[in-house]
């Protein structure tokens, strides 16, 4: 009887841990995808702004050359 209770408790614990890990991973993926979409939109906007400045005013992006 005691062995059965311990075994069932361990099984439930493992399943609970696995479910928690899965949900955490899914949440992390959603957050990263949302952040990646935001960064991509910002990058697109900045590239469009630089393209406009380059075409209209002949301005070049600053480089990190020393």
BATINU-290800 format. One record per atom (N, C-alpha, C): residue number from 1; x, y, z; atom name. Coordinates in steps of 0.1 Angstrom, whole numbers, plus 2048, in hexadecimal, padded with zeros to 3 digits. Each point is the difference from the previous one (the first is absolute). Example, Ala and Ser with C-alpha at 12.3 -4.5 7.8 and 13.67 -1.06 7.14 Angstrom:
REM residues 2
+-----+-----+-----+-----+----+
|   i |  px |  py |  pz | at |
+-----+-----+-----+-----+----+
|   1 | 884 | 7C7 | 84E |  N |
|   1 | 7F7 | 80C | 800 | CA |
|   1 | 809 | 80C | 800 |  C |
|   2 | 7FC | 80B | 7F9 |  N |
|   2 | 809 | 80B | 800 | CA |
|   2 | 7F8 | 80B | 808 |  C |
+-----+-----+-----+-----+----+
***
This chain:
REM residues 66
+-----+-----+-----+-----+----+
|   i |  px |  py |  pz | at |
+-----+-----+-----+-----+----+
|   1 | 808 | 7F4 | 800 |  N |
|   1 | 7F8 | 80C | 800 | CA |
|   1 | 809 | 80D | 800 |  C |
|   2 | 80A | 800 | 809 |  N |
|   2 | 808 | 80C | 801 | CA |
|   2 | 808 | 801 | 7F3 |  C |
|   3 | 805 | 7F5 | 7FA |  N |
|   3 | 807 | 801 | 7F4 | CA |
|   3 | 7F8 | 805 | 7F5 |  C |
|   4 | 7F3 | 7FD | 7FF |  N |
|   4 | 7F7 | 804 | 7F6 | CA |
|   4 | 7FE | 80F | 801 |  C |
|   5 | 7FE | 805 | 80C |  N |
|   5 | 7FE | 80E | 803 | CA |
|   5 | 80D | 808 | 7FC |  C |
|   6 | 80B | 7FB | 803 |  N |
|   6 | 80D | 807 | 7FD | CA |
|   6 | 801 | 800 | 7F1 |  C |
|   7 | 7FE | 7F5 | 7F9 |  N |
|   7 | 801 | 7FF | 7F2 | CA |
|   7 | 7F6 | 80A | 7F9 |  C |
|   8 | 7F4 | 800 | 804 |  N |
|   8 | 7F6 | 809 | 7FA | CA |
|   8 | 804 | 80F | 803 |  C |
|   9 | 805 | 803 | 80C |  N |
|   9 | 804 | 80D | 803 | CA |
|   9 | 80C | 805 | 7F6 |  C |
|  10 | 809 | 7F7 | 7FE |  N |
|  10 | 80B | 803 | 7F7 | CA |
|  10 | 7FB | 802 | 7F2 |  C |
|  11 | 7F7 | 7F7 | 7FC |  N |
|  11 | 7FB | 801 | 7F2 | CA |
|  11 | 7F9 | 80E | 7FE |  C |
|  12 | 7F7 | 803 | 80A |  N |
|  12 | 7F9 | 80D | 7FF | CA |
|  12 | 80A | 80C | 800 |  C |
|  13 | 80A | 7FF | 808 |  N |
|  13 | 80A | 80A | 801 | CA |
|  13 | 808 | 802 | 7F3 |  C |
|  14 | 804 | 7F5 | 7FA |  N |
|  14 | 807 | 800 | 7F3 | CA |
|  14 | 7F7 | 806 | 7F5 |  C |
|  15 | 7F3 | 7FC | 800 |  N |
|  15 | 7F7 | 805 | 7F6 | CA |
|  15 | 7FD | 80F | 802 |  C |
|  16 | 7FF | 804 | 80C |  N |
|  16 | 7FE | 80E | 803 | CA |
|  16 | 80C | 809 | 7FC |  C |
|  17 | 80C | 7FA | 803 |  N |
|  17 | 80D | 807 | 7FC | CA |
|  17 | 800 | 801 | 7F0 |  C |
|  18 | 7FD | 7F5 | 7F9 |  N |
|  18 | 801 | 800 | 7F2 | CA |
|  18 | 7F6 | 80A | 7FA |  C |
|  19 | 7F4 | 801 | 805 |  N |
|  19 | 7F6 | 809 | 7FC | CA |
|  19 | 805 | 80F | 802 |  C |
|  20 | 805 | 802 | 80C |  N |
|  20 | 805 | 80D | 803 | CA |
|  20 | 80C | 805 | 7F6 |  C |
|  21 | 809 | 7F6 | 7FE |  N |
|  21 | 80B | 803 | 7F7 | CA |
|  21 | 7FB | 803 | 7F2 |  C |
|  22 | 7F6 | 7F8 | 7FB |  N |
|  22 | 7FA | 802 | 7F3 | CA |
|  22 | 7FA | 80E | 7FF |  C |
|  23 | 7F8 | 804 | 80A |  N |
|  23 | 7F9 | 80D | 800 | CA |
|  23 | 80A | 80B | 800 |  C |
|  24 | 80A | 7FF | 808 |  N |
|  24 | 80B | 80A | 801 | CA |
|  24 | 807 | 802 | 7F2 |  C |
|  25 | 803 | 7F5 | 7FA |  N |
|  25 | 806 | 800 | 7F3 | CA |
|  25 | 7F7 | 807 | 7F6 |  C |
|  26 | 7F3 | 7FD | 800 |  N |
|  26 | 7F7 | 806 | 7F6 | CA |
|  26 | 7FF | 80F | 803 |  C |
|  27 | 7FF | 804 | 80C |  N |
|  27 | 7FF | 80E | 804 | CA |
|  27 | 80D | 807 | 7FB |  C |
|  28 | 80C | 7FA | 802 |  N |
|  28 | 80C | 806 | 7FC | CA |
|  28 | 800 | 802 | 7F1 |  C |
|  29 | 7FC | 7F6 | 7F9 |  N |
|  29 | 800 | 801 | 7F1 | CA |
|  29 | 7F6 | 80B | 7FB |  C |
|  30 | 7F5 | 802 | 807 |  N |
|  30 | 7F7 | 80A | 7FC | CA |
|  30 | 806 | 80E | 802 |  C |
|  31 | 806 | 801 | 80C |  N |
|  31 | 806 | 80D | 803 | CA |
|  31 | 80B | 804 | 7F7 |  C |
|  32 | 809 | 7F6 | 7FC |  N |
|  32 | 80B | 802 | 7F7 | CA |
|  32 | 7FB | 803 | 7F2 |  C |
|  33 | 7F5 | 7F9 | 7FC |  N |
|  33 | 7FB | 803 | 7F2 | CA |
|  33 | 7FA | 80F | 800 |  C |
|  34 | 7F9 | 803 | 80A |  N |
|  34 | 7FA | 80E | 801 | CA |
|  34 | 80C | 80A | 800 |  C |
|  35 | 80A | 7FE | 808 |  N |
|  35 | 80B | 809 | 800 | CA |
|  35 | 807 | 801 | 7F2 |  C |
|  36 | 802 | 7F4 | 7FA |  N |
|  36 | 806 | 800 | 7F3 | CA |
|  36 | 7F8 | 808 | 7F6 |  C |
|  37 | 7F3 | 7FF | 800 |  N |
|  37 | 7F7 | 807 | 7F7 | CA |
|  37 | 802 | 80F | 802 |  C |
|  38 | 801 | 804 | 80D |  N |
|  38 | 801 | 80E | 803 | CA |
|  38 | 80D | 806 | 7FB |  C |
|  39 | 80B | 7F8 | 802 |  N |
|  39 | 80D | 804 | 7FB | CA |
|  39 | 801 | 801 | 7F1 |  C |
|  40 | 7F9 | 7F6 | 7F9 |  N |
|  40 | 800 | 800 | 7F2 | CA |
|  40 | 7F8 | 80C | 7FB |  C |
|  41 | 7F5 | 804 | 806 |  N |
|  41 | 7F9 | 80C | 7FC | CA |
|  41 | 808 | 80C | 802 |  C |
|  42 | 807 | 801 | 80B |  N |
|  42 | 808 | 80C | 803 | CA |
|  42 | 80C | 801 | 7F6 |  C |
|  43 | 806 | 7F4 | 7FD |  N |
|  43 | 80B | 800 | 7F6 | CA |
|  43 | 7FB | 804 | 7F2 |  C |
|  44 | 7F4 | 7FC | 7FC |  N |
|  44 | 7FA | 804 | 7F4 | CA |
|  44 | 7FD | 80F | 7FF |  C |
|  45 | 7FB | 805 | 80B |  N |
|  45 | 7FE | 80E | 800 | CA |
|  45 | 80D | 808 | 7FF |  C |
|  46 | 80A | 7FC | 808 |  N |
|  46 | 80D | 807 | 7FF | CA |
|  46 | 806 | 7FF | 7F2 |  C |
|  47 | 7FF | 7F5 | 7FA |  N |
|  47 | 806 | 7FE | 7F3 | CA |
|  47 | 7F9 | 809 | 7F6 |  C |
|  48 | 7F3 | 801 | 801 |  N |
|  48 | 7F8 | 809 | 7F7 | CA |
|  48 | 804 | 80F | 803 |  C |
|  49 | 803 | 804 | 80C |  N |
|  49 | 804 | 80D | 803 | CA |
|  49 | 80D | 803 | 7FA |  C |
|  50 | 80A | 7F7 | 802 |  N |
|  50 | 80D | 802 | 7FA | CA |
|  50 | 800 | 801 | 7F1 |  C |
|  51 | 7F7 | 7F7 | 7FA |  N |
|  51 | 7FF | 800 | 7F2 | CA |
|  51 | 7FB | 80E | 7FB |  C |
|  52 | 7F6 | 805 | 807 |  N |
|  52 | 7FB | 80E | 7FD | CA |
|  52 | 80B | 80A | 801 |  C |
|  53 | 807 | 800 | 80B |  N |
|  53 | 80A | 80A | 802 | CA |
|  53 | 80B | 7FF | 7F5 |  C |
|  54 | 803 | 7F4 | 7FD |  N |
|  54 | 80B | 7FD | 7F6 | CA |
|  54 | 7FB | 805 | 7F2 |  C |
|  55 | 7F4 | 7FE | 7FC |  N |
|  55 | 7FB | 804 | 7F3 | CA |
|  55 | 7FD | 80F | 7FF |  C |
|  56 | 7FB | 806 | 80B |  N |
|  56 | 7FC | 80E | 7FF | CA |
|  56 | 80C | 809 | 803 |  C |
|  57 | 808 | 7FD | 80B |  N |
|  57 | 80A | 809 | 804 | CA |
|  57 | 80E | 7FA | 7FE |  C |
|  58 | 801 | 7F4 | 7FB |  N |
|  58 | 80E | 7FB | 7FE | CA |
|  58 | 807 | 7FC | 80C |  C |
|  59 | 7F9 | 7FE | 80B |  N |
|  59 | 807 | 7FD | 80D | CA |
|  59 | 803 | 7F2 | 801 |  C |
|  60 | 80C | 7FC | 805 |  N |
|  60 | 804 | 7F3 | 802 | CA |
|  60 | 7FF | 7FC | 80E |  C |
|  61 | 7FE | 7F3 | 802 |  N |
|  61 | 800 | 7FB | 80E | CA |
|  61 | 80E | 801 | 806 |  C |
|  62 | 801 | 804 | 80D |  N |
|  62 | 80D | 800 | 806 | CA |
|  62 | 806 | 7F2 | 801 |  C |
|  63 | 80D | 800 | 7FE |  N |
|  63 | 807 | 7F3 | 802 | CA |
|  63 | 809 | 800 | 80C |  C |
|  64 | 804 | 7F4 | 804 |  N |
|  64 | 808 | 7FF | 80C | CA |
|  64 | 80F | 7FF | 7FD |  C |
|  65 | 804 | 805 | 7F5 |  N |
|  65 | 80E | 800 | 7FC | CA |
|  65 | 807 | 80B | 808 |  C |
|  66 | 80C | 7FD | 804 |  N |
|  66 | 809 | 809 | 808 | CA |
|  66 | 80C | 804 | 7F9 |  C |
+-----+-----+-----+-----+----+
***
